[in-house]
Amino acid sequence: MTASDNPHPETICLHAGFDHDPATGAVAPPIYQTTSYQFEDTEHARRLFALEEPGNIYTRIMNPTNDILEKRIAALEGGAAGLAVSSGQAASTLSIQNIARAGDNVVSSTDLYGGTWNLFNHTLPQQGIEVRFVDPADPEAFRRASDEKTRAWYAETLPNPKLQVFPISEVAAIGREMGIPLIVDNTAAPVLCKPLEHGAAVVVYSTTKYIGGHGTSIGGMIIDGGNFPWEQHPERIPLLNQPDPSYHGAVWTEAAKPLGPIAYALKARTTLLRDLGCAMSPFNAFLFIQGLETLPLRMRTHSENARQVADYLAEHPAVSRVIYPTHQEPKFRERADMHLRGGYGGLLGFELKDGAAAGRKFIEQLKLFYHVANIGDARSLAIHPATTTHSQLSEEEQLATGTSPGYVRLSIGLEHIDDIKADLAQALEAARG
Ligand SMILES: *Cc1c(COP(=O)(O)O)cnc(C)c1O
């Protein structure tokens, strides 16, 4: 694949997991738009179903195009295996269901994407999995909130709107003492942060955002770090250590041994993807592979543009506060510098002095920025959370999540920085008027 023993992200994103198609010589990853795969003979079929040999059975569970994406993202993260799923929401749901069942609990950071908040606050509890929320500012809060039924801890690397980097290293280290794996949603900071290097056990993505990068497709990814000693914690993690009646009594830590340290990913694929069916379509996997090819380049430009916008807004008379890692108090700035490399990402928030009315007016005046509920597009995007994504919350709850009435969230795109600034300038001027 490459002459280098330790290829860089730019190289991994172009080469890992696929060189060329052996059947045709095609260099671009083919779209294997097929539901099923011819078995060589009955013995081959038996071996595949018995997990004695890896191979393709049915596209709900595996597909060669998805496999390329899985291998590429796993390599980028330094993980052991990837599992492509139909959305970021499916990735976070499966990441929990894979090791927690009714009667168990999970401890999560309060700073979460809205969809994850609803999943954790309503749907998982309705299914018997309790989620306990703690303030991520204090890593020890995770220990205090845990008991013998706690199966995982969950957090986002760079959660908006506060954009305070999660203390991955500190929390993961405490979890490893207790046998509790940390699951990190790294959607906002691919390439910039590698949660596994900081001790996380599992990484999840909404590939919909920066990995796709062009606002075309919904998808998700789960990466098994291959770095968590599940077997040393049989009481803590029964679902990977006890016989699974849904797969002829397989013990996943044992079943994975011939394949590598992939017990977690193997179980998620062979039971949850099989039963819940949230598979990624091969066509979307192809589009995410296209996005991945330029991801390191794009993250650099997103980060550089956003840093310049932060500096610009910080000097603007209509703006009372800029929310971006470079403009945070030292404690959070240091955490950002400890966990992010090569930039602080493309997400940025700011507060308008004149509150909610100015926020609405500002959004309406934007010409270049799209007004959408999305992030991570190549195009610049803006939204006023108080009247949209956070409008169901009371004002008190809004403030607790970091959403003040005049707060505006930007996802800075890849346009020329001067054009981005010009659009912000004219909209800020109009919002004041
Ligand atoms: C968008 C998003 C999700 C959910 O992803 P979908 O692909 O929309 O299901 C999860 N986490 C974060 C941080 C997100 O931004």
The ligand as a Gaussian input file, in Angstrom:
#p B3LYP/6-31G(d) Opt

LIG

0 1
 C      -25.160000      15.023000      13.390000
 C      -24.567000      14.431000      14.606000
 C      -24.972000      13.176000      15.078000
 C      -26.075000      12.377000      14.417000
 O      -25.701000      12.016000      13.129000
 P      -26.746000      11.713000      11.938000
 O      -25.865000      11.236000      10.870000
 O      -27.460000      12.989000      11.640000
 O      -27.678000      10.654000      12.464000
 C      -24.352000      12.670000      16.204000
 N      -23.390000      13.359000      16.845000
 C      -22.975000      14.580000      16.413000
 C      -21.904000      15.286000      17.163000
 C      -23.552000      15.152000      15.296000
 O      -23.151000      16.361000      14.880000

